Structures are given as C-alpha cells and as structure tokens.
Amino acid sequence: MSRLHKWCGLAMVALPLLCGAQTPDLQAILNRLDRLERENQELKKEVTDLKARLDGKGPASASNGETEKGETTAAVPLEQQVAVAQSRIDEMAQTKVESSQKLPIRLAGMALFNTFLDSHQSGGVDYPVVAAAPGTGHGGATLRQTILGLEFRDPTAVWGGSVHGNVYMDFFASSGTAARLRTGEIEIDWKTRSVMAGLEKPIFNPREPSSLAQVGVSPLTGAGNLWLWVPQVRFEQDFSFAEMSGLRAQVGVIQTREVLPYAGSPFTGPLEPARPGLEGRFEFYHKLDDDRRIEIAPGFHLSETHAGGASIPSQLVSVDWFVNPWKPVEFSGAFYNGQNVAPLGNGFAEGFYGYGRNLEAVPSIGGWGQITIHTLPRLDFHFFAGQQQNRAADLAAGLITHNLMYGGNFFYRIAPNVLVGIETTQLRTLYISQGVRINNHYDLALAYLF
C-alpha cells in the first residue's frame, strides 16, 4: 500500500507539468507523502492487532497480559478454547439421547446389587412376601432388581400443554436374564390439570415405603401395600384454596389383573383375566414452608371379578398420608378396607371363595406406615411396618388370614449418586389351624443412580 501512495504522489507532481500548469510548492507535496506513509503504518499496525486477537494472543500493544485500560486478561490460545468446547460437547453427548423425532430423551434408572440371607421359612424366594413352610435357609446375590428407564419431554405445546413421560424396565423375570416392563406413562400437563395414560400403581395408592432390598415388587407387598402396576387412564385437576393449600383430585379407569381363588378352593370355572375398574383419589395438602408439608388423601376402588358366570364385587376405600412437621422427620403410610382386593396385588390370592356360581368376596383390611429420619446430610433411616388381614371365617384351614412385616433400613450416600443400604425385616404369617410362620430377611445393597 505504501508504493501505491508514492506513485499517486508522483502522478500529482507530473500532471500539472504535462498540462502546462504552474508547479506547486514541493515542500507541501513531500509533507503530504509523509502523512500518507504514517497512515499506512497505522493501518498496518491495526491489521496486526486484529490478527493477534483472532489468534487468542491478545492486543499487540499490550504487554504482560495487560490491556490499554490496565485490566488483566486471560490470554488463552485458540487451540485450548477449541479443546474445552469439544470436551463440553462430548459431555453433553454422553447425557443426551435423541429420538427419531429429534426429541431429547434422558437415560435414567439404578444399577442395583443385592446380597441377602433368609431364615429357614423363606420358601426359597429371594425376598418372600409370605413366610412359607419350614425348610432350609436361603441366601445369595443378584443384579435382577436393576432398573433401566427412558424419560422424555416434548418442548412443543399441545393445546397449550406440555407432553412428558417415561418407561421403566428391570430384570426381575423368573429367568433373571430377560427385561420386564415395570411402569410407563405418557402425560399431558396444563396449568391446573393433566391427563395420563400408562402402566402405574393403583390411583388410590401411589405411595410406598423406602427400600433397596425389595424393588422387584413394591416394599410390603402382601403386608398392607396394594401395589400392582395396572394399565390406566387418569385425569387430574388441581384446586387452590390459598397460597399454601389446595386439593389435587384424580379420577381414572384402570384394568385389573384377575387371579384364581386360593389353592385348594373347589372353584373350577372360567375366569376373565382382566376387568375394567373405576378409581379415585383426593389429596388435600398444606405447605407449612418450603421444606415442610402435610398431605392427606382419601380414595376408592370399584370393579367386578367375572368367574364361573358370577360377578364378585371388588370394592374398597382408602386413605394415605404424608406428614412432615419437623424437617428431619417424615411420617407416611396408607390404610384400606374392602373386599376382593387380590386383583390389586395383595401378595397372596384370596379374593373370593366358593364353588360353582356361589362365589363370595373375601373381606380384607390392611395398611402400612413408615417413619423417616434424616440425620447426617448423607444418612437416612427408615422404620416401617405393615399388615393385611383377611376374614378367617371365609377361608379354609391352611390358608393365610393374617400377614405382618416390620423392619428398618438405612441409606448412606457415599457419593452424589451412589448409595449403600442395609435392611433387616421380620415376616410373620398366620395360617388357619397351623399357627404362625416366621421369616427373617437380611440385605446389603449397593446402588448406582444414573
């Protein structure tokens, strides 16, 4: 660029001579050439500075990492910036799974290792739900209760609402090698209402105790927790009474999983394996503050079992609760009273009795409770108990009329997503005319949450 300015200056000198004009002052011409040269040098310096900025080396005029304003800068080479950005991209790729519809899907679940020991009345089951006939003790280790899940959320709006859901599986099938569907749902949420379709616990009983030992089936199965995962469509509506209080109402249609009468029953007729049912739950809640709350929820279930040409009603009322009056202590649980509750997962099939078309529902009552104590930031204790009682007058000798379990565990978080749990429980099962059978269970669990 400096040569160009010089040639332009010489042309300006020669042009007046060629045109016969009067020769200008030579000193003025030289001064102009000097000014052009200085401007050319400044432009060259600005280009050099700009190139240095793009290379990540900071302004050329700054020395020792200081700018013209005297502020310290972190002179990071461009190669390092690219490496950091690539590392962050790789990290995001590890936590993101994308569906064929370009929607984000998150991998969730728990890798769970259990080692356990049962006393001599376990019936050979890893974690029995009823105490069986006397036999040898049973112990072992397993990864069968590992849970794998996919959670998804659609950022687009559907009639003004958002769509989200999940699918969870485990390996608790009899072989321990095949995946088994546990739960799953697709839900559309609006501001105060939602609609859900999927496979979940009964609507009237969403709560359950805390355990790393009993995961393949819900804790306290057969001892007051009606847990069976059933297909359902549920509608939920929220009502706000005040800033900290309100009502969450849920009503839905479910599909029951019907079971044959207990072993030894004279009934031999056909049984419809699934029946529709109506359920509801109405949760009243009040927040004491950001950490403490009170929740009480009555509920109901209505359905019919069709067996041998007869209809046997399945009806119950329930109430569940969560109370957190003091931040370190929680009290939760559920209670029910009804008849023919076997299709909802009571752990032992004693829903109805009789023969031919003379079939009657077995009355049942049960429930469970748990106290949770948060001690150290990484240590939680849980103490729980539950029972189910079927009316003995409707059962034959040798059948179960009362099943009780109680025990406790603690979870210690050795890392943000790694838990160690130790649990011990005692199961007491009363058989008509045979007395009580007892099983003790001890479990050590290691869980990696992801």
LOFIRO-846829 format. One line per field, with one value per residue (C-alpha): residue number from 1; chain; y, x, z. Coordinates in pm, whole numbers, plus 50000, padded with zeros to 5 digits. Each point is the difference from the previous one (the first is absolute). Layout:
pos	NUM, ... .
unit	A, ... .
north	Y, ... .
east	X, ... .
up	Z, ... .
END
This chain:
pos	1, 2, 3, 4, 5, 6, 7, 8, 9, 10, 11, 12, 13, 14, 15, 16, 17, 18, 19, 20, 21, 22, 23, 24, 25, 26, 27, 28, 29, 30, 31, 32, 33, 34, 35, 36, 37, 38, 39, 40, 41, 42, 43, 44, 45, 46, 47, 48, 49, 50, 51, 52, 53, 54, 55, 56, 57, 58, 59, 60, 61, 62, 63, 64, 65, 66, 67, 68, 69, 70, 71, 72, 73, 74, 75, 76, 77, 78, 79, 80, 81, 82, 83, 84, 85, 86, 87, 88, 89, 90, 91, 92, 93, 94, 95, 96, 97, 98, 99, 100, 101, 102, 103, 104, 105, 106, 107, 108, 109, 110, 111, 112, 113, 114, 115, 116, 117, 118, 119, 120, 121, 122, 123, 124, 125, 126, 127, 128, 129, 130, 131, 132, 133, 134, 135, 136, 137, 138, 139, 140, 141, 142, 143, 144, 145, 146, 147, 148, 149, 150, 151, 152, 153, 154, 155, 156, 157, 158, 159, 160, 161, 162, 163, 164, 165, 166, 167, 168, 169, 170, 171, 172, 173, 174, 175, 176, 177, 178, 179, 180, 181, 182, 183, 184, 185, 186, 187, 188, 189, 190, 191, 192, 193, 194, 195, 196, 197, 198, 199, 200, 201, 202, 203, 204, 205, 206, 207, 208, 209, 210, 211, 212, 213, 214, 215, 216, 217, 218, 219, 220, 221, 222, 223, 224, 225, 226, 227, 228, 229, 230, 231, 232, 233, 234, 235, 236, 237, 238, 239, 240, 241, 242, 243, 244, 245, 246, 247, 248, 249, 250, 251, 252, 253, 254, 255, 256, 257, 258, 259, 260, 261, 262, 263, 264, 265, 266, 267, 268, 269, 270, 271, 272, 273, 274, 275, 276, 277, 278, 279, 280, 281, 282, 283, 284, 285, 286, 287, 288, 289, 290, 291, 292, 293, 294, 295, 296, 297, 298, 299, 300, 301, 302, 303, 304, 305, 306, 307, 308, 309, 310, 311, 312, 313, 314, 315, 316, 317, 318, 319, 320, 321, 322, 323, 324, 325, 326, 327, 328, 329, 330, 331, 332, 333, 334, 335, 336, 337, 338, 339, 340, 341, 342, 343, 344, 345, 346, 347, 348, 349, 350, 351, 352, 353, 354, 355, 356, 357, 358, 359, 360, 361, 362, 363, 364, 365, 366, 367, 368, 369, 370, 371, 372, 373, 374, 375, 376, 377, 378, 379, 380, 381, 382, 383, 384, 385, 386, 387, 388, 389, 390, 391, 392, 393, 394, 395, 396, 397, 398, 399, 400, 401, 402, 403, 404, 405, 406, 407, 408, 409, 410, 411, 412, 413, 414, 415, 416, 417, 418, 419, 420, 421, 422, 423, 424, 425, 426, 427, 428, 429, 430, 431, 432, 433, 434, 435, 436, 437, 438, 439, 440, 441, 442, 443, 444, 445, 446, 447, 448, 449, 450 .
unit	A, A, A, A, A, A, A, A, A, A, A, A, A, A, A, A, A, A, A, A, A, A, A, A, A, A, A, A, A, A, A, A, A, A, A, A, A, A, A, A, A, A, A, A, A, A, A, A, A, A, A, A, A, A, A, A, A, A, A, A, A, A, A, A, A, A, A, A, A, A, A, A, A, A, A, A, A, A, A, A, A, A, A, A, A, A, A, A, A, A, A, A, A, A, A, A, A, A, A, A, A, A, A, A, A, A, A, A, A, A, A, A, A, A, A, A, A, A, A, A, A, A, A, A, A, A, A, A, A, A, A, A, A, A, A, A, A, A, A, A, A, A, A, A, A, A, A, A, A, A, A, A, A, A, A, A, A, A, A, A, A, A, A, A, A, A, A, A, A, A, A, A, A, A, A, A, A, A, A, A, A, A, A, A, A, A, A, A, A, A, A, A, A, A, A, A, A, A, A, A, A, A, A, A, A, A, A, A, A, A, A, A, A, A, A, A, A, A, A, A, A, A, A, A, A, A, A, A, A, A, A, A, A, A, A, A, A, A, A, A, A, A, A, A, A, A, A, A, A, A, A, A, A, A, A, A, A, A, A, A, A, A, A, A, A, A, A, A, A, A, A, A, A, A, A, A, A, A, A, A, A, A, A, A, A, A, A, A, A, A, A, A, A, A, A, A, A, A, A, A, A, A, A, A, A, A, A, A, A, A, A, A, A, A, A, A, A, A, A, A, A, A, A, A, A, A, A, A, A, A, A, A, A, A, A, A, A, A, A, A, A, A, A, A, A, A, A, A, A, A, A, A, A, A, A, A, A, A, A, A, A, A, A, A, A, A, A, A, A, A, A, A, A, A, A, A, A, A, A, A, A, A, A, A, A, A, A, A, A, A, A, A, A, A, A, A, A, A, A, A, A, A, A, A, A, A, A, A, A, A, A, A, A, A, A, A, A, A, A, A, A, A, A, A, A, A, A, A, A, A, A, A, A, A, A, A, A, A, A, A, A, A, A, A, A, A, A, A, A, A .
north	50000, 50245, 49963, 50083, 50325, 50093, 49946, 50205, 50281, 49996, 50007, 50309, 50171, 49903, 50073, 50378, 50005, 49801, 50221, 50317, 50101, 50193, 49771, 49977, 50038, 49694, 50004, 49971, 49693, 49835, 50071, 49833, 49693, 49975, 50017, 49724, 49788, 50041, 49908, 49694, 49891, 50046, 49795, 49726, 50001, 49972, 49701, 49833, 50063, 49858, 49687, 49956, 50024, 49731, 49774, 50041, 50179, 50329, 50350, 50051, 50330, 49831, 49844, 49748, 49928, 50363, 50191, 50371, 50056, 49829, 49696, 49649, 49750, 49622, 49943, 49655, 49859, 49924, 49630, 49973, 50174, 49752, 49706, 50120, 50053, 49650, 49850, 50167, 49876, 49643, 50025, 50113, 49716, 49747, 50120, 50057, 49742, 50124, 49826, 49955, 50301, 50217, 50022, 49977, 49677, 49952, 49667, 49938, 49714, 49814, 49727, 49799, 49719, 49806, 49734, 49844, 49731, 49849, 49777, 49647, 50098, 50198, 49743, 50044, 50354, 50285, 50233, 49811, 50185, 49722, 49760, 49651, 49648, 49917, 49926, 50084, 50357, 50184, 50257, 50140, 50309, 50152, 50290, 49908, 50307, 50242, 50257, 50157, 50288, 50257, 50338, 50235, 50349, 50176, 50374, 50079, 50087, 49782, 50207, 50221, 49711, 49814, 49627, 49780, 49639, 49703, 49625, 49787, 49638, 49753, 49642, 49849, 49741, 49638, 49938, 50320, 50057, 50150, 50358, 50052, 50305, 50165, 50333, 50260, 50301, 50275, 50316, 50336, 50283, 50330, 50266, 49841, 49665, 49699, 49679, 49685, 49661, 49721, 49718, 50112, 49917, 50022, 50358, 49982, 49878, 50186, 49994, 49720, 49940, 50058, 49692, 49889, 49637, 49955, 50166, 49726, 50038, 50295, 49992, 49847, 49810, 49766, 50204, 50297, 50148, 49943, 50077, 49808, 50202, 50018, 50167, 50322, 50332, 50275, 50359, 50241, 50343, 50237, 50244, 50276, 50104, 50240, 50072, 49695, 49767, 49817, 49683, 49761, 49784, 49688, 49775, 49727, 49667, 49705, 49642, 49743, 49682, 49729, 49691, 49658, 49913, 49875, 49654, 49732, 50193, 49785, 50261, 49859, 50235, 50250, 50338, 50322, 50099, 50377, 50229, 50378, 50191, 50352, 50167, 50341, 50189, 50347, 50147, 50294, 50170, 50286, 50131, 50115, 50151, 49909, 49685, 49879, 49893, 49794, 49779, 49787, 49818, 49782, 49768, 49715, 49703, 49839, 49699, 49651, 49660, 49774, 49634, 49693, 50212, 50200, 50360, 50055, 50363, 50150, 50310, 50193, 50339, 50132, 50288, 50081, 50274, 50183, 50215, 50198, 50216, 50023, 50011, 49695, 49775, 49868, 49774, 49838, 49707, 49865, 49810, 49816, 49804, 49800, 49666, 49798, 50195, 49721, 50153, 50304, 49814, 49879, 49738, 49691, 49922, 49991, 50230, 49779, 49654, 49744, 49767, 50002, 50327, 50032, 50228, 50263, 50274, 49969, 50309, 50144, 50280, 50123, 50279, 50110, 50286, 50130, 50245, 50158, 50175, 50220, 50010, 50089, 50162, 49661, 49764, 49913, 49746, 49836, 49800, 49837, 49747, 49871, 49730, 49849, 49801, 49793, 49882, 49655, 49888, 50002, 49793, 49633, 49845, 50051, 50334, 50338, 50228, 50246, 50118, 50245, 50146, 50252, 50111, 50282, 50109, 50281, 50159, 50157, 50209, 49935, 50217, 50231, 49708, 49693, 49849, 49725, 49851, 49745, 49860, 49745, 49891, 49736, 49843, 49831, 49808, 49843, 49687, 49879, 49696, 49996, 50296, 50266, 49953, 50245, 50106, 50236, 50182, 50179, 50201, 50203, 50216, 50217, 50232, 50224, 50259, 50137 .
east	50000, 50295, 50119, 49653, 49998, 50345, 49898, 49687, 50216, 50234, 49702, 49870, 50338, 50032, 49644, 50018, 50329, 49850, 49694, 50210, 49879, 50210, 50226, 49862, 50208, 50226, 50009, 49623, 50009, 50267, 49802, 49697, 50203, 50129, 49645, 49886, 50293, 49909, 49636, 50120, 50212, 49708, 49772, 50260, 50028, 49619, 49994, 50275, 49808, 49680, 50179, 50151, 49653, 49866, 50297, 49915, 50324, 49847, 50075, 50343, 50032, 49942, 50289, 49998, 49627, 49886, 49761, 50012, 49757, 50232, 49768, 50147, 49885, 50028, 50196, 49865, 50126, 49739, 50096, 49918, 49665, 49909, 50106, 49785, 49699, 50042, 50021, 49674, 49833, 50117, 49867, 49660, 49995, 50049, 49690, 49773, 49820, 49803, 49692, 49914, 49770, 50294, 49865, 50231, 49985, 50176, 50134, 49903, 49997, 50205, 50262, 49922, 50203, 49847, 50148, 49748, 49932, 49662, 49914, 49861, 49640, 50068, 49866, 50314, 49901, 50255, 49766, 49683, 49670, 49857, 50179, 49989, 50019, 50312, 50308, 50365, 50131, 50051, 50260, 50175, 50078, 49829, 49984, 49645, 49850, 50197, 49768, 50043, 49783, 49951, 49846, 49883, 49857, 49863, 50080, 49717, 49654, 49693, 49683, 50199, 50147, 50330, 50054, 50232, 50026, 50223, 50047, 50174, 50118, 50186, 50130, 49781, 49840, 50034, 50309, 50172, 50136, 49705, 49880, 49660, 49779, 49933, 49826, 49955, 49787, 49922, 49866, 49878, 50021, 49818, 50013, 49749, 49913, 50156, 49911, 50210, 49989, 50235, 50094, 50028, 49904, 49628, 49878, 49879, 50340, 50298, 50227, 50228, 50273, 50371, 50211, 50302, 49937, 49647, 49990, 49883, 49661, 49898, 50113, 49747, 49824, 49754, 50027, 49773, 50139, 49768, 50257, 49926, 50091, 49685, 49910, 49808, 49879, 49990, 49875, 50135, 49870, 50163, 49802, 50171, 49836, 50276, 50362, 50117, 49695, 49796, 49841, 50138, 49716, 50069, 49741, 50069, 49918, 50233, 50032, 50024, 50207, 49765, 50123, 49853, 49888, 50254, 50148, 49757, 49687, 49723, 49948, 50084, 49812, 50137, 50140, 50025, 50369, 49937, 49713, 49945, 49986, 49939, 50237, 50042, 50219, 49957, 50309, 49967, 50334, 50139, 50357, 50138, 50303, 50237, 50119, 49698, 49653, 49694, 49811, 49690, 49821, 49685, 49940, 49786, 49996, 49699, 50006, 49854, 50161, 49825, 50054, 49790, 49711, 49985, 50097, 50201, 50033, 50341, 49946, 50217, 50054, 50342, 50194, 50370, 50205, 50331, 50082, 50322, 49953, 50374, 50251, 50208, 49693, 49735, 49702, 49827, 49770, 49668, 49693, 49720, 49684, 49799, 49943, 50151, 50326, 50210, 49988, 50186, 50310, 49952, 50274, 49784, 49691, 49705, 49753, 49691, 49888, 49727, 49917, 49778, 49805, 49998, 50303, 50054, 50259, 50247, 50003, 50347, 50157, 50358, 50250, 50355, 50194, 50356, 50208, 50295, 50274, 50250, 50308, 50330, 49986, 50081, 49826, 49627, 49823, 49663, 49787, 49686, 49726, 49696, 49737, 49708, 49720, 49740, 49686, 50077, 49633, 50008, 50316, 50078, 50255, 50360, 49937, 50146, 49786, 50259, 50335, 50226, 50340, 50213, 50359, 50235, 50290, 50243, 50137, 50345, 50103, 50371, 49992, 49738, 49853, 50121, 49803, 50076, 49702, 49963, 49654, 49855, 49635, 49788, 49696, 49729, 49733, 49700, 49850, 49659, 50036, 50378, 50125, 50259, 50301, 50291, 50261, 50293, 50162, 50338, 50115, 50305, 49951, 50225, 49820, 50138, 49743, 50016 .
up	50000, 50061, 49636, 49877, 50198, 49868, 49636, 50061, 50140, 49700, 49766, 50178, 49942, 49633, 49897, 50036, 49803, 49714, 49992, 49999, 50343, 50250, 50222, 50361, 50314, 50024, 50385, 50022, 49778, 50213, 50318, 49850, 49907, 50358, 50137, 49767, 50109, 50369, 49930, 49813, 50298, 50244, 49776, 49982, 50382, 50039, 49764, 50208, 50325, 49854, 49886, 50350, 50158, 49765, 50094, 50372, 50085, 50111, 49865, 49858, 50185, 50337, 50187, 50288, 49949, 50059, 49776, 49921, 50291, 50243, 50043, 50026, 49736, 49983, 49680, 49902, 49670, 49740, 50000, 50371, 49953, 49726, 50219, 50293, 49773, 49852, 50348, 50098, 49682, 50072, 50357, 49876, 49747, 50282, 50187, 49699, 49791, 49704, 49861, 49634, 50037, 50119, 50354, 50305, 50200, 50333, 50124, 50364, 50243, 50257, 49984, 50316, 50155, 50291, 50223, 50239, 50256, 50097, 50292, 49965, 49908, 49681, 49755, 49789, 49892, 49998, 50191, 50106, 50043, 50218, 50234, 49854, 50143, 50202, 49793, 49962, 49999, 49675, 49897, 49698, 49793, 49698, 49753, 49893, 50166, 49781, 49840, 49656, 49887, 49727, 50078, 49728, 49978, 49692, 50010, 49760, 50128, 49947, 50035, 50233, 50204, 50016, 49938, 50206, 50105, 50078, 49965, 50267, 49980, 50222, 49986, 50273, 49771, 50113, 49785, 50109, 49647, 49812, 50044, 50162, 49957, 50336, 49947, 49730, 49926, 49751, 50163, 49872, 50256, 49999, 50268, 50238, 49841, 49830, 49817, 50034, 49826, 50098, 50236, 50363, 50359, 50084, 50000, 50361, 50130, 49845, 50307, 50115, 50261, 49931, 49932, 49797, 50098, 49861, 49655, 49763, 50167, 50215, 50365, 50243, 49723, 50172, 50319, 49937, 49676, 49702, 49734, 49676, 49690, 49788, 49666, 50062, 49863, 50262, 50011, 50262, 50101, 50251, 50213, 50197, 50328, 50105, 49925, 50199, 49988, 49742, 49867, 49736, 49863, 49790, 49831, 49749, 49838, 50064, 49879, 50279, 49987, 50122, 50183, 50071, 50353, 50250, 49978, 50115, 49906, 49845, 49724, 49654, 49763, 49746, 50106, 49798, 50037, 49986, 50096, 49992, 50326, 50124, 50248, 50157, 50243, 50153, 50163, 50236, 50056, 50203, 49986, 50332, 49823, 49717, 50180, 50200, 49887, 50093, 49750, 50066, 49717, 50015, 49705, 49864, 49760, 49825, 49765, 49952, 49956, 49748, 50083, 49928, 49872, 50326, 50079, 50318, 50109, 50073, 50212, 50243, 50155, 50095, 50149, 49962, 50161, 50025, 50303, 50037, 50313, 50061, 49716, 50109, 50061, 49758, 50064, 49702, 49942, 49871, 50125, 49819, 50080, 49746, 49831, 49716, 49990, 49844, 49643, 50138, 50115, 50357, 49977, 50058, 49791, 50240, 49825, 49994, 50106, 49926, 49713, 49691, 49988, 50380, 50025, 50268, 50043, 50289, 50226, 50059, 50203, 50003, 49984, 50068, 50156, 49984, 50204, 49820, 50193, 49814, 50222, 49836, 49654, 49844, 50244, 50017, 50222, 49916, 50244, 49860, 50074, 49812, 50015, 49814, 50160, 49816, 50181, 50132, 49996, 49617, 49965, 50024, 50233, 49893, 49831, 50095, 50212, 50131, 49860, 50188, 49911, 50189, 49980, 49911, 49785, 49949, 49683, 49998, 49699, 49945, 49687, 49847, 49804, 50191, 50291, 50247, 50183, 50280, 50079, 50239, 50020, 50168, 49832, 50211, 49807, 50178, 49842, 50112, 50229, 49944, 50199, 49917, 49774, 50023, 49749, 50070, 49708, 49993, 49701, 49896, 49691, 49781, 49758, 49725, 49891, 49647 .
END
